[in-house]
Amino acid sequence: MWKNLNHDQLIYEFGETGWIHAGSDERRKRNMELTAVRRGSRVQYLPGPVA
């Protein structure tokens, strides 16, 4: 599904209990897909959708 959307960023936030953050910008179409995971008190962004 992600590859079929023209977007700047899609971020799968924090797994099954999280959400998908969709970022759009007319000037920037980076088509970035990231996954946000908690590592202690910090958030790390990993490339691609990670289950």
CNS distance restraints for C-alpha pairs under 8 A (distance, minus, plus):
assign (resid   1 and name CA) (resid   5 and name CA) 7.20 0.50 0.50
assign (resid   2 and name CA) (resid  10 and name CA) 7.71 0.50 0.50
assign (resid   2 and name CA) (resid  33 and name CA) 7.64 0.50 0.50
assign (resid   6 and name CA) (resid  29 and name CA) 7.03 0.50 0.50
assign (resid   6 and name CA) (resid  31 and name CA) 6.56 0.50 0.50
assign (resid   7 and name CA) (resid  22 and name CA) 7.58 0.50 0.50
assign (resid   7 and name CA) (resid  23 and name CA) 6.61 0.50 0.50
assign (resid   7 and name CA) (resid  24 and name CA) 5.40 0.50 0.50
assign (resid   7 and name CA) (resid  25 and name CA) 7.51 0.50 0.50
assign (resid   7 and name CA) (resid  29 and name CA) 5.51 0.50 0.50
assign (resid   7 and name CA) (resid  30 and name CA) 6.90 0.50 0.50
assign (resid   7 and name CA) (resid  31 and name CA) 5.13 0.50 0.50
assign (resid   7 and name CA) (resid  32 and name CA) 7.61 0.50 0.50
assign (resid   8 and name CA) (resid  22 and name CA) 7.90 0.50 0.50
assign (resid   8 and name CA) (resid  23 and name CA) 5.54 0.50 0.50
assign (resid   8 and name CA) (resid  24 and name CA) 5.03 0.50 0.50
assign (resid   8 and name CA) (resid  25 and name CA) 6.12 0.50 0.50
assign (resid   8 and name CA) (resid  28 and name CA) 5.97 0.50 0.50
assign (resid   8 and name CA) (resid  29 and name CA) 4.35 0.50 0.50
assign (resid   8 and name CA) (resid  30 and name CA) 4.75 0.50 0.50
assign (resid   8 and name CA) (resid  31 and name CA) 4.86 0.50 0.50
assign (resid   8 and name CA) (resid  32 and name CA) 6.09 0.50 0.50
assign (resid   9 and name CA) (resid  21 and name CA) 7.83 0.50 0.50
assign (resid   9 and name CA) (resid  22 and name CA) 5.94 0.50 0.50
assign (resid   9 and name CA) (resid  23 and name CA) 4.85 0.50 0.50
assign (resid   9 and name CA) (resid  24 and name CA) 6.81 0.50 0.50
assign (resid   9 and name CA) (resid  29 and name CA) 7.96 0.50 0.50
assign (resid   9 and name CA) (resid  30 and name CA) 6.85 0.50 0.50
assign (resid   9 and name CA) (resid  31 and name CA) 5.76 0.50 0.50
assign (resid   9 and name CA) (resid  32 and name CA) 4.66 0.50 0.50
assign (resid   9 and name CA) (resid  33 and name CA) 5.91 0.50 0.50
assign (resid   9 and name CA) (resid  34 and name CA) 7.57 0.50 0.50
assign (resid  10 and name CA) (resid  20 and name CA) 6.69 0.50 0.50
assign (resid  10 and name CA) (resid  21 and name CA) 5.60 0.50 0.50
assign (resid  10 and name CA) (resid  22 and name CA) 4.62 0.50 0.50
assign (resid  10 and name CA) (resid  23 and name CA) 6.18 0.50 0.50
assign (resid  10 and name CA) (resid  31 and name CA) 7.69 0.50 0.50
assign (resid  10 and name CA) (resid  32 and name CA) 6.28 0.50 0.50
assign (resid  10 and name CA) (resid  33 and name CA) 4.96 0.50 0.50
assign (resid  10 and name CA) (resid  34 and name CA) 6.32 0.50 0.50
assign (resid  11 and name CA) (resid  20 and name CA) 5.54 0.50 0.50
assign (resid  11 and name CA) (resid  21 and name CA) 4.95 0.50 0.50
assign (resid  11 and name CA) (resid  22 and name CA) 6.55 0.50 0.50
assign (resid  11 and name CA) (resid  33 and name CA) 5.92 0.50 0.50
assign (resid  11 and name CA) (resid  34 and name CA) 4.71 0.50 0.50
assign (resid  11 and name CA) (resid  35 and name CA) 5.35 0.50 0.50
assign (resid  11 and name CA) (resid  36 and name CA) 6.66 0.50 0.50
assign (resid  11 and name CA) (resid  49 and name CA) 7.84 0.50 0.50
assign (resid  12 and name CA) (resid  18 and name CA) 7.48 0.50 0.50
assign (resid  12 and name CA) (resid  19 and name CA) 6.13 0.50 0.50
assign (resid  12 and name CA) (resid  20 and name CA) 4.57 0.50 0.50
assign (resid  12 and name CA) (resid  21 and name CA) 6.46 0.50 0.50
assign (resid  12 and name CA) (resid  33 and name CA) 7.94 0.50 0.50
assign (resid  12 and name CA) (resid  34 and name CA) 6.30 0.50 0.50
assign (resid  12 and name CA) (resid  35 and name CA) 4.62 0.50 0.50
assign (resid  12 and name CA) (resid  36 and name CA) 6.10 0.50 0.50
assign (resid  12 and name CA) (resid  49 and name CA) 6.45 0.50 0.50
assign (resid  12 and name CA) (resid  50 and name CA) 7.95 0.50 0.50
assign (resid  13 and name CA) (resid  18 and name CA) 5.23 0.50 0.50
assign (resid  13 and name CA) (resid  19 and name CA) 5.26 0.50 0.50
assign (resid  13 and name CA) (resid  20 and name CA) 5.78 0.50 0.50
assign (resid  13 and name CA) (resid  21 and name CA) 6.95 0.50 0.50
assign (resid  13 and name CA) (resid  35 and name CA) 5.96 0.50 0.50
assign (resid  13 and name CA) (resid  36 and name CA) 4.79 0.50 0.50
assign (resid  13 and name CA) (resid  37 and name CA) 6.88 0.50 0.50
assign (resid  14 and name CA) (resid  18 and name CA) 4.81 0.50 0.50
assign (resid  14 and name CA) (resid  19 and name CA) 7.18 0.50 0.50
assign (resid  14 and name CA) (resid  35 and name CA) 7.45 0.50 0.50
assign (resid  14 and name CA) (resid  36 and name CA) 5.63 0.50 0.50
assign (resid  14 and name CA) (resid  37 and name CA) 5.21 0.50 0.50
assign (resid  14 and name CA) (resid  38 and name CA) 6.99 0.50 0.50
assign (resid  15 and name CA) (resid  19 and name CA) 7.55 0.50 0.50
assign (resid  15 and name CA) (resid  37 and name CA) 7.55 0.50 0.50
assign (resid  15 and name CA) (resid  51 and name CA) 6.77 0.50 0.50
assign (resid  24 and name CA) (resid  28 and name CA) 7.78 0.50 0.50
assign (resid  24 and name CA) (resid  29 and name CA) 7.53 0.50 0.50
assign (resid  25 and name CA) (resid  29 and name CA) 6.71 0.50 0.50
assign (resid  32 and name CA) (resid  48 and name CA) 7.80 0.50 0.50
assign (resid  33 and name CA) (resid  47 and name CA) 6.34 0.50 0.50
assign (resid  33 and name CA) (resid  48 and name CA) 4.78 0.50 0.50
assign (resid  33 and name CA) (resid  49 and name CA) 6.42 0.50 0.50
assign (resid  34 and name CA) (resid  45 and name CA) 6.10 0.50 0.50
assign (resid  34 and name CA) (resid  46 and name CA) 5.50 0.50 0.50
assign (resid  34 and name CA) (resid  47 and name CA) 4.69 0.50 0.50
assign (resid  34 and name CA) (resid  48 and name CA) 4.66 0.50 0.50
assign (resid  34 and name CA) (resid  49 and name CA) 5.87 0.50 0.50
assign (resid  35 and name CA) (resid  45 and name CA) 5.47 0.50 0.50
assign (resid  35 and name CA) (resid  46 and name CA) 5.07 0.50 0.50
assign (resid  35 and name CA) (resid  47 and name CA) 6.38 0.50 0.50
assign (resid  35 and name CA) (resid  48 and name CA) 6.20 0.50 0.50
assign (resid  35 and name CA) (resid  49 and name CA) 5.44 0.50 0.50
assign (resid  35 and name CA) (resid  50 and name CA) 5.97 0.50 0.50
assign (resid  36 and name CA) (resid  43 and name CA) 6.38 0.50 0.50
assign (resid  36 and name CA) (resid  44 and name CA) 5.66 0.50 0.50
assign (resid  36 and name CA) (resid  45 and name CA) 4.57 0.50 0.50
assign (resid  36 and name CA) (resid  46 and name CA) 6.40 0.50 0.50
assign (resid  37 and name CA) (resid  43 and name CA) 5.64 0.50 0.50
assign (resid  37 and name CA) (resid  44 and name CA) 5.38 0.50 0.50
assign (resid  37 and name CA) (resid  45 and name CA) 6.49 0.50 0.50
assign (resid  37 and name CA) (resid  46 and name CA) 7.68 0.50 0.50
assign (resid  38 and name CA) (resid  42 and name CA) 5.83 0.50 0.50
assign (resid  38 and name CA) (resid  43 and name CA) 4.65 0.50 0.50
assign (resid  38 and name CA) (resid  44 and name CA) 6.29 0.50 0.50
assign (resid  39 and name CA) (resid  43 and name CA) 5.93 0.50 0.50
assign (resid  39 and name CA) (resid  44 and name CA) 6.70 0.50 0.50
assign (resid  46 and name CA) (resid  50 and name CA) 7.63 0.50 0.50
